């Protein structure tokens, strides 16, 4: 009985700070990618955005004039993060396919035609996805840079 009470006591106190931190109503959105970051803080009747690039951070109060640019900045940062993740995933997959092919070749001293075609298709698919992710990442990087400059200059 005493051990069960001790375990329950420990679980309660280890999970309590996580629950308190997660229930904080102030920060409603955060994101970071490519050195750009944003934090959305909900005030009483307004939203305050903290946007930044590397170490430079700017605080902006949301109004009707800048609402669309702030939303597009958030979308561009999220797109940049997803394209970066896709690029890393495609390159990792290409490395796995290449390593597996090399090990298979070292063990058998030749690769059968059907297996070679399958490996080539997998590698070409990974290269295609990596190129598409890279192009999307570059476009998102240009977008996020444009919206960052338009929001911080005005």
Secondary structure, 3 states (H helix, E strand, C coil): CHHHHHHHHHHHHHHHHHHHHHCCCCEEEEEEECCEEEEEEECCCCEEEEEEECCEEEEEECCCCCHHHHHHHHHHHHHHHHHHHHHHHHHHHHHHHHHHHHHHHHHHCCCCHHHHHHHHHHHHHHHHHHHHHHHHHHHHHHHHHHHHHHHHHC
